Amino acid sequence: MYEHTLNAFERGKPTVLHYDRDKDEQDRRRKEVFKDYGWGRGLSRDEYPYASTKEGGEGALVAYVPKRENSIQAGI
């Protein structure tokens, strides 16, 4: 996932993000980003910028990452 974030920076995505505590907006952005991405066996979808930030949503980059790794890092 770190590699995915670095790739996003190299592709011009913002390095400073602003958290948005509005859960409805987070859900809207998440649906917007993942609408064209299914689930992979044992994989999870990782987006940057995150749906929980005001910069997330349409135009975010998506990568498939190991599900366990994504779960561990999401809790940190």
N, C-alpha and C positions, 0 to 999 in steps of 0.2 A: 504494500500500500504506500509506503514511503516513496518507492520508485514511481508509482502512479502520480503522487503529488508533485514530485520533481518534474515529471514529464508535463504536468499541467502548467507549472511555472514557465518551463521552456516554451510552451505554446501560448504564453501571454495571459494566462489566468492570474487573478489577483493573489498577492502574497499576504494581504491583510484582509480579514473577513470580519463581518459584523453579525453577531448572534441575533437571531430573531426568535423570541420566546413564544410567538404566536403559533401554536400547534397546527391550527387550520392552514396557515400559510406554509408551514413546513411540509404538511401532507400534500398540499397543492403542488409545491415545487417538486417533491419526490415523485409524484405521479407523472408530472410533466417530463421529468428527466428519464424515468424508467419505462415509459410507454412503449418504446420500441425494443426493449431488452427483456428477454425471458430469463428464466433461472437455469443455471448449469448444474449438473450433478456434482455435489460437494463444493460448489462455488457460490460466492456471494457477489453482489454488485456493489461497487464502490464508486462514489461520485465525488468530483471536485470541480467547483466549489460545492460544499455540503448543502443539502436541502435545509438544514437548520440555520443557514446564514442568508442574509439579504442578497448576497451575490449568487446564491444557488438557483437552481431551476433551469429554464431553457438555456442551452448552450454549454451546460456543464459537461465535462468529460467523464465517461464511464469506463471502468475496467472490471474484469472478472478477477476475483482474488479468492484464495482459499477461505472457505466459510469459517473455519476455526480461527484463523488468523484475524479475520475481520471482526469476529465476535470479541476476541480478546482485546483488540485495540479500541473497539467502540466503547468498552467499559473504562478505559483509562482517561 
